[in-house]
Amino acid sequence: MKTNLMRSTASALVAFVLFLITATSVFNMANAQTIQVQAGNVQACGGDTVSVPIQILNATNLGAISLSLNYNGGTLSFVGISNAHPSLGSNLIVNATTQGTQPQVRVAWFNLVPVSVNGLLLNMRFRATGNSTLVWDLQNAGNCELADSAANVLNNVTFTNGGVGAAVAPALTQQPNANVQALAGGSVTLAVVATNAATYQWQRQSGSSWTNLSNGSGVAGATSATLQLTGITSALDNTVYRVQVNGACGAPLFSNSSTLRVVTPVVTNIGSVAGCTGDTVSIPVSVDQLNGVAAISMAITYDSTKLQCLGMVSDVHPSINTSGFLSNCGIFPGLGRQFRVAWFDLNPVNLSGLLFRVKFRITGTPSSSPTTTVGWDLATPGNCEYADASADVIPYTQFVAGTVSIQAAATITAQPVSALTVPRNTPVSIAVSATNAQAFQWQRLSGTTWNDLANGARC
């Protein structure tokens, strides 16, 4: 009987050992799957508070958690957690600390009752002002590990790092000019300077709304920081523009508006005249709609091998006080011969039409050049400009050159007969041949006076 009892006890022990072996195998099989601990990657705008998901995947029979996540304390500030796994309960401890000089967020939890986690453990919340990696502290023992209900450290755990990318919202550092002016037919440029800008879109105001501009038809740079309008017409006068600036984050920015004024230029013309070698010609200088002018500076250029400046001025505009009107012909270093005019008056005037005439003698010949240009010295600052009563230069002026056509003198190549006798009431023709002739006028001598003949009355 004693032998039977021993046999029964031995059988029970064998069965218990087999149970333990089987249970251990089942437990190991359940935990053979790799447990993953992951820190998320998120994007933010500078200054935003972001939530970084911390996940534990495939964890069963979990009795303790110890996590330490390194971050850049210069760009991230830890502000707390949210959405903690409900099974963690009140035993969860989370705080920001340092490992030496390295900022960390530490997570600690334990419970006598094991739990399973397969998803979000919690969200770590940071205020982000820049980029930062999020790196698990695997260097210091005990800082990143999981344990089972028997306090055994789990070895089948992988840790995946994360990060925060913090973009900076765009900012306008230079606005377009509030008002811009352009000549009809000319061009104008509007520009902004922005930081952290991803895209630009220029717009034109249409009533109470804004319309996006597209490149083409006098528009270039519609989606850049600089807008150029060309071939401007008077229809664009008083049109208003702005640019929309978009960044990687943040709301779109709109620049200040800019109003375009299309102006009519003040045009100053040198007239074109003609004459023969040796002739004195009066060249007119005129201006159109020059208002509020208090000072004039002009430098007229010419070819001194074809023209001689006589320096005589006539027909000065009646609104110009001649006591302040100065003119002279001269040789100027590096510029050659010029005719210059200077005038000022404390009382501004409006000028339109003929300003004055200046006399030149033609010294060139048609064979050397049939025409010569009388122009303006626009290359030398201050030589051709108008100013107002405040001594500010009047903008949008155009100076147009003129010409002197050098003609050959008429030459009679065949004279009429010196005497002619014909019967009364008999028609007669008298002829002459000439070169370079522009007009003919026959005359009859009456006593000592020559009188022009006119067609008709037997002539």
C-alpha positions in Angstrom: 0.0 0.0 0.0 2.9 2.3 0.8 4.3 1.5 -2.6 1.1 2.5 -4.3 1.0 5.8 -2.5 4.6 6.6 -3.6 3.6 5.7 -7.2 0.6 8.0 -7.0 2.7 10.9 -5.7 5.3 10.4 -8.3 2.7 10.4 -11.0 1.2 13.7 -9.6 4.6 15.3 -9.6 5.3 14.3 -13.2 1.9 15.7 -14.2 2.6 19.0 -12.4 6.0 19.3 -14.0 4.4 18.6 -17.4 1.8 21.3 -16.6 4.5 23.8 -15.8 6.4 23.0 -18.9 3.3 23.3 -21.0 2.2 26.6 -19.3 5.7 28.0 -19.7 5.7 27.1 -23.4 2.3 28.7 -23.9 3.5 31.9 -22.1 6.7 32.1 -24.1 4.8 31.6 -27.3 2.4 34.3 -26.3 5.3 36.7 -25.8 7.5 35.6 -28.6 6.0 38.3 -30.9 8.2 41.4 -30.9 6.9 44.3 -28.8 7.3 47.7 -30.4 7.6 51.0 -28.6 7.3 53.9 -31.0 7.5 57.7 -30.8 5.6 59.5 -33.5 6.7 62.0 -36.1 4.6 65.2 -36.3 4.7 68.6 -38.1 3.9 71.9 -36.5 4.2 75.7 -37.0 6.6 77.5 -34.8 4.9 78.3 -31.5 2.3 75.6 -31.8 1.6 72.9 -29.2 1.8 69.5 -30.7 0.8 66.0 -29.5 3.4 63.2 -30.2 1.8 59.8 -30.0 3.7 57.1 -28.0 2.6 53.6 -28.9 3.2 50.2 -27.5 2.3 47.3 -29.9 1.8 43.6 -29.2 2.4 43.8 -25.4 0.5 41.3 -23.1 1.0 40.4 -19.5 2.5 43.8 -19.0 3.3 44.6 -15.3 5.7 47.6 -15.5 6.8 50.3 -17.9 9.9 52.5 -17.8 10.4 54.9 -20.7 12.8 57.9 -21.1 12.6 60.0 -24.3 15.3 62.6 -25.1 14.4 65.8 -26.8 15.9 69.2 -27.8 15.2 71.6 -24.9 16.1 74.5 -27.1 13.2 74.0 -29.5 10.7 71.9 -27.5 9.1 72.6 -24.1 7.2 69.7 -22.5 3.7 70.7 -21.3 2.1 67.4 -20.3 0.3 64.3 -21.6 -3.1 63.5 -23.0 -5.1 60.4 -23.9 -3.4 58.0 -21.6 -4.3 54.3 -22.1 -7.3 53.7 -19.8 -5.8 50.5 -18.3 -2.9 52.4 -16.8 -5.1 54.0 -14.1 -3.6 56.2 -11.4 -0.3 54.4 -11.2 1.0 56.3 -14.2 3.8 58.9 -13.5 5.1 61.3 -16.2 7.5 64.1 -15.7 10.1 66.2 -17.5 13.7 65.9 -16.1 17.3 65.6 -17.3 19.7 62.8 -17.7 22.9 64.8 -17.0 22.3 67.8 -19.3 20.0 66.0 -21.7 16.3 66.9 -21.3 14.0 63.9 -21.1 10.4 63.0 -20.6 10.1 60.0 -18.3 7.2 57.6 -18.0 6.8 55.1 -15.1 4.0 52.6 -14.4 3.5 49.3 -12.5 0.6 47.3 -11.4 0.1 43.9 -9.7 -2.6 43.2 -12.2 -1.0 42.9 -15.7 -2.5 44.6 -18.7 -2.3 44.3 -22.5 -1.4 47.3 -24.7 -1.6 47.3 -28.5 -1.9 50.9 -29.7 -1.7 54.3 -28.2 -0.1 54.5 -24.7 -0.3 58.3 -24.4 0.3 61.6 -26.2 3.3 63.7 -25.1 2.5 67.4 -25.6 5.3 69.9 -26.5 5.4 73.6 -27.4 7.5 73.6 -30.6 9.6 76.6 -31.8 11.9 74.5 -34.0 12.8 71.0 -35.1 13.8 68.3 -32.7 14.5 64.6 -32.8 12.8 62.3 -30.2 15.3 59.6 -29.2 14.8 56.8 -26.7 17.4 56.7 -23.9 18.8 53.2 -24.5 22.2 54.0 -23.1 21.2 54.2 -19.4 20.2 50.9 -17.9 16.6 50.8 -16.7 15.5 54.0 -18.6 13.8 52.2 -21.4 12.4 48.7 -20.5 9.2 46.7 -20.0 8.5 44.0 -17.5 6.0 41.2 -17.1 3.8 40.6 -14.1 6.6 38.7 -12.4 8.9 41.7 -12.8 11.0 39.9 -15.5 12.4 42.4 -18.0 11.1 41.7 -21.5 13.9 41.3 -24.1 11.8 41.1 -27.2 11.2 44.9 -27.4 12.2 47.3 -30.2 12.3 51.1 -29.8 11.6 53.4 -32.7 12.6 57.1 -32.5 10.4 60.0 -33.6 10.6 63.7 -34.2 9.0 67.1 -34.4 9.3 69.3 -37.5 8.4 72.9 -36.8 8.0 75.1 -39.8 8.0 78.9 -39.4 5.1 80.9 -40.6 5.9 83.4 -43.4 6.4 87.1 -42.6 6.5 90.2 -44.8 9.6 92.2 -44.1 9.1 94.8 -46.9 5.8 96.0 -48.3 5.2 97.3 -51.8 5.1 101.0 -52.3 1.7 102.4 -51.4 1.6 104.4 -54.7 3.5 103.9 -57.9 3.5 105.9 -61.1 4.2 104.8 -64.7 4.0 106.4 -68.1 1.4 105.3 -70.5 3.1 102.6 -72.6 5.8 102.1 -70.0 6.3 99.6 -67.2 6.3 99.4 -63.4 7.6 96.9 -60.8 5.9 96.0 -57.5 7.9 93.9 -55.0 7.8 92.5 -51.5 10.4 90.8 -49.3 9.2 87.8 -47.2 10.7 85.2 -45.0 9.7 81.5 -45.0 7.5 82.0 -48.0 6.5 79.0 -50.1 4.4 80.7 -52.8 3.3 84.1 -54.0 0.1 85.2 -55.8 -0.3 88.8 -57.0 -3.9 90.1 -57.2 -5.7 93.1 -58.7 -8.7 94.6 -57.0 -12.0 94.3 -58.9 -14.7 96.2 -57.0 -14.9 94.7 -53.6 -13.1 91.4 -54.5 -9.6 90.5 -55.6 -8.7 88.6 -58.8 -5.5 86.5 -59.2 -3.2 87.7 -61.9 -1.6 85.3 -64.5 1.5 85.8 -66.5 1.0 87.1 -70.0 -0.7 90.1 -71.6 1.7 92.6 -70.0 2.0 90.7 -66.7 5.2 88.9 -65.5 6.1 87.5 -62.1 2.4 86.9 -61.0 3.5 84.1 -58.7 6.8 85.6 -57.5 8.0 88.2 -55.1 8.3 90.8 -57.9 5.5 91.7 -60.2 6.2 93.6 -63.5 3.5 95.3 -65.5 4.4 96.3 -69.1 2.6 98.1 -71.9 0.6 100.0 -69.4 -2.5 101.8 -70.7 -4.5 104.6 -69.3 -7.2 102.0 -68.5 -5.0 100.8 -65.6 -5.0 104.2 -63.9 -6.0 103.9 -60.2 -5.9 100.1 -60.3 -4.9 98.5 -56.9 -2.6 95.5 -56.4 -1.5 93.2 -53.5 0.2 89.9 -53.1 -0.8 86.8 -51.1 2.1 85.0 -49.4 1.7 81.4 -48.3 4.1 79.4 -46.2 4.5 75.8 -45.1 2.2 76.6 -42.2 0.1 79.4 -40.8 -2.6 81.5 -42.4 -1.9 83.2 -45.8 -0.5 86.7 -45.5 -1.7 89.6 -47.6 0.6 92.6 -48.3 -0.5 96.2 -48.1 -2.2 97.5 -51.3 -0.4 99.5 -53.9 -2.2 101.9 -56.2 -1.0 102.4 -59.8 -1.3 105.9 -61.3 -0.8 106.2 -65.1 0.7 109.6 -65.9 1.0 111.5 -69.2 4.7 112.5 -69.7 5.8 116.1 -70.1 7.3 116.1 -73.6 9.8 118.6 -74.7 10.5 118.8 -78.5 13.2 120.3 -80.6 11.6 121.3 -83.9 13.0 120.2 -87.3 14.0 122.9 -89.8 15.7 123.1 -93.2 18.1 125.5 -94.8 21.0 125.8 -97.2 24.7 126.1 -96.3 25.3 129.5 -94.9 21.7 130.1 -93.9 20.7 131.1 -90.4 17.9 129.0 -89.0 15.7 129.4 -85.9 15.1 126.1 -84.2 12.0 126.0 -82.0 11.9 124.3 -78.6 8.5 123.6 -77.2 6.9 121.7 -74.3 3.5 120.3 -73.6 1.6 120.5 -70.2 4.6 121.5 -68.0 2.8 122.7 -64.9 4.1 124.1 -61.6 7.6 124.5 -62.9 10.0 126.9 -61.1 13.3 125.9 -62.7 14.5 124.8 -66.1 17.8 123.2 -67.1 18.5 122.3 -70.7 21.6 121.2 -72.6 21.2 121.0 -76.3 23.8 119.0 -78.3 24.7 119.5 -82.0 27.4 118.7 -84.5 29.7 121.7 -84.6 31.1 120.6 -88.0 27.7 121.2 -89.5 26.1 123.9 -87.3 27.4 127.0 -85.6 25.6 128.1 -82.5 24.9 131.8 -82.6 23.5 132.0 -79.1 20.6 134.2 -80.0 17.3 133.4 -78.5 13.9 134.8 -79.5 10.2 134.3 -78.9 10.6 133.3 -75.2 7.4 132.1 -73.6 5.6 135.0 -72.1 5.2 133.2 -68.7 9.0 133.0 -68.4 10.5 135.9 -66.5 13.4 136.7 -68.8 15.4 138.4 -66.0 16.1 134.9 -64.7 16.6 133.3 -68.1 20.2 132.5 -69.0 21.5 130.9 -72.2 24.9 130.5 -73.8 26.9 128.5 -76.3 30.0 126.8 -75.0 32.5 124.0 -75.0 32.2 121.8 -72.0 34.9 119.3 -70.8 34.1 115.8 -72.0 30.9 116.9 -73.6 31.9 119.1 -76.5 29.9 122.0 -77.7 26.4 122.6 -76.3 23.8 125.3 -76.1 22.5 125.6 -72.5 19.5 127.2 -70.9 18.9 127.9 -67.2 16.0 129.6 -65.6 14.4 129.8 -62.2 11.6 131.8 -60.5 10.3 131.7 -57.0 6.8 131.8 -58.5 6.1 128.6 -60.4 4.4 128.8 -63.8 2.5 126.6 -66.2 4.1 126.2 -69.6 2.7 124.8 -72.8 3.7 125.5 -76.4 6.7 127.3 -77.7 9.4 127.9 -75.1 11.9 129.8 -77.3 13.8 129.7 -80.6 17.5 129.5 -80.8 19.5 130.5 -83.9 22.2 128.4 -85.7 24.1 128.9 -88.9 24.4 126.0 -91.2 28.0 125.3 -92.0 27.7 121.8 -93.4 27.0 120.8 -96.9 24.5 118.4 -98.4 27.3 116.3 -99.8 28.8 115.6 -96.3 25.4 114.8 -94.7 21.9 115.9 -95.8 20.6 116.0 -92.1 22.1 116.6 -88.7 20.6 115.9 -85.3 20.0 118.5 -82.7 19.5 116.6 -79.5 19.7 116.6 -75.7 22.4 115.7 -73.2 20.4 113.2 -71.2 23.5 111.3 -70.0 24.7 114.0 -67.7 22.6 114.3 -64.5 20.9 117.6 -64.1 21.5 118.8 -67.6 18.0 118.2 -68.9 15.3 118.5 -66.1 12.6 120.6 -64.6 12.0 121.3 -60.9 9.1 122.6 -58.9 8.9 125.3 -56.2 10.4 122.9 -53.7 13.4 122.2 -55.9 12.1 118.6 -56.5 12.7 117.2 -59.9 9.5 116.9 -61.9 9.2 113.3 -63.0 8.1 111.6 -66.2 9.7 113.9 -68.7 10.6 113.0 -72.3 13.0 115.0 -74.4 12.7 114.5 -78.2 15.4 115.5 -80.6 15.0 117.4 -83.8 16.9 117.7 -87.1 18.3 120.3 -89.5 18.0 119.3 -93.1 20.9 120.8 -95.2 19.8 121.6 -98.6 21.7 122.5 -101.8 21.2 126.0 -103.2 19.2 126.3 -106.4 21.3 126.8 -109.5 20.0 128.0 -112.9 21.5 125.8 -115.5 19.7 127.4 -118.5 18.7 131.1 -118.6 15.7 132.4 -120.5 16.3 134.3 -123.7 17.5 137.8 -123.0 15.2 139.4 -125.7 12.2 138.2 -127.6 10.2 139.9 -130.4 6.8 138.5 -131.3 3.7 139.8 -133.1 1.0 141.3 -131.0 -1.5 138.9 -129.5 0.7 135.9 -130.3 1.3 133.4 -127.4 4.9 133.1 -126.2 6.7 130.8 -123.8 9.7 131.7 -121.7 11.6 128.9 -119.9 14.4 128.4 -117.4 16.2 125.2 -116.2 17.4 124.9 -112.6 18.7 122.3 -110.2 17.7 121.9 -106.5 14.8 124.2 -107.1 11.8 123.9 -104.8 9.6 126.7 -106.2 9.5 129.1 -109.1 8.0 132.6 -109.2 8.0 134.6 -112.5 8.1 138.4 -112.2 7.6 141.4 -114.6 9.7 144.5 -114.3 7.6 147.6 -113.8 9.9 150.6 -113.9 12.4 149.8 -111.3 10.2 147.2 -109.5 9.8 143.6 -110.0 6.2 142.4 -109.5 5.2 138.7 -109.1 3.0 137.3 -111.8 -0.1 135.2 -111.0 -1.9 132.7 -113.2 -4.7 134.0 -115.2 -5.2 137.2 -117.1 -3.3 136.0 -120.1 -0.5 134.5 -117.9 
